């Protein structure tokens, strides 16, 4: 996406005739937006690269600190390094967040405080060209990523304002939410949590973390392989995205004066990595996973009702409720095992099972619409790469297919949820 | 190892004085062998490569047929392609065995009979320089090899005579033994089994398959990662090993006239790959694994007795007996599940557990003597790379350490055997 200034845009938009644009498309320029076609004719000058000259090597960079106790469990934190524009926000901000986090962990390592798990600090190339750097890496090293990566933290355009926002796999949301209590808000006197609460509703239950859409480098980790992922950021309503205004000058004077959001996001990411890398049992909340997913069943119900299909979703709700209960039982067993000083070799076995939970909400053949998208938990909306769709195999059957396909997809999803629950139960058994 | 003709050898051996050589070192030359030192002085002319000129690229070659039903389960069959000498036996014979097997599977694939599992046909480079080609590949792709390889068949110097010999992981021995009933003996009128029986004792129980030592490319698969491996071959007592006599002329006139052993070994390997690639449940015999390993406990006992240590091995024997019983229970459950037409998705889950069984007889830190050797089941003898040692962690503690170390290693081994048994039990549960 390349934005255009309003002065240029009005020259095109004002000359469009035809039907009025839908209400949501009407922008701020002082005339009725219309959808065309014509009568304005647009000449687009395209400078394209062809042949061998169009091939460019891309480079991901890696810094690795090997874990002391669980070296085969990897926490990956990454940001794309390429940019459409000067990219002070998108994505110098994410890149320096990864570098600052690496600097903090390097200082700890020099002080003989190496993390228990291996931490991989990455900058990705060619994100703006289709998430290429991260996708190629995950695809090429799929077996290693599957075997080792316990969580992925993505940082993309993370400090263009002071308003906290985060998106995460449901199992990681409680961790992210908790961390906001420990970091000062950028430019204020309270914590990030306080500011979040102040800017949101006064009811804490309304402080929602988003789900991960398809617009950044977490996609290969979470939508392709089912690896728990998260992103934390501070933002604002501004128009600089992907434009020449996303510059050092803008960032310094308007976006993040004093670089306080940059500092806060690096602190949040460092804490997230520290918890993920050092907690003996991976801080993945399976009760939250089951609970949140159970909440999305009502959306399924209303999508089915809109089609006037009578397809029962009760089995899915039951399976997710049982998964949440298994998650609660696990958490209780975990807490008492940790109080009893769980040996590391036992913890590693528990973690191997925990790693399976969300991986089991994938299927090898992926979605009918997009085989690469193996997650049955979330996908980007096939019509909008930035937005998220829960239960995509079922929702796409509702949108594109028929009741019997939807029913079959529901049964398949229930089967995967049951397998994920079994992994939680195995994790609980491994605690003993 | 580079052999020397007797005419040259006698010029050195006859001039050695000093104490008489141990009985086992006395060779066929007509004088008393002595161990020196001197008085003969030997001038060895060494032409060594140094610097950049000493670095040579090595090349492994791969041919892959993707499986139809279980593409993520790989059967690997390989042979080293390099040689010390002309290498008609070592290892043109193994190389052409792999190529012939590939040719057979390619013909089947062209006839739309592709294998259910993926089959990988490999020729390794630099085996004679320290198993380099296979080791580098397995180490570099460790996660993929761990995730996918169900068995490895190695072919090294396999047709220098007509006497059948085979070595295999205990879980693969029943398969190999069975296949000998289906292949004609080279140059005879019966089967390979008949010839084996005739040349061996008349008691079939004496037809033993060897265990895998450290001298060829199976080492990275089985001793490093615990992947079931096997090797079948035909041989003879001959002196050409690693000499200039291991040539086309020798092979054609003496080693394998008419290339009948070559043909038989290719047939055996093709059958082994076909069974491994097509049986819905992997043909790994866990009862045989437990039974054979239980037999080696008496060797441990006598090694302990020789040291006059009182270290009890009863727990190991119990654990192995239970593993064998779990293997029998699995086999019974498998047979009835197969009779009921087990769905492929269920079979894949069973196979994932079966793949874990021997992998669980490894430990990440390996042996005290050699961390690379992760298998607790077998290792090459640290003093003789060609011979095999069962229970190496315990046996090396007996040889090099003290009773309490031996006791600790025994307890660790029992723990791994129990974990392997749990994998068998999970496989049984997955059948239902």
HADDOCK unambig.tbl for C-alpha pairs under 7 A between the chains (distance, minus, plus):
assign (segid A and resid 143 and name CA) (segid B and resid 143 and name CA) 5.59 0.50 0.50
assign (segid A and resid 143 and name CA) (segid B and resid 144 and name CA) 5.15 0.50 0.50
assign (segid A and resid 143 and name CA) (segid B and resid 147 and name CA) 6.83 0.50 0.50
assign (segid A and resid 144 and name CA) (segid B and resid 143 and name CA) 5.14 0.50 0.50
assign (segid A and resid 144 and name CA) (segid B and resid 144 and name CA) 6.93 0.50 0.50
assign (segid A and resid 147 and name CA) (segid B and resid 143 and name CA) 6.81 0.50 0.50
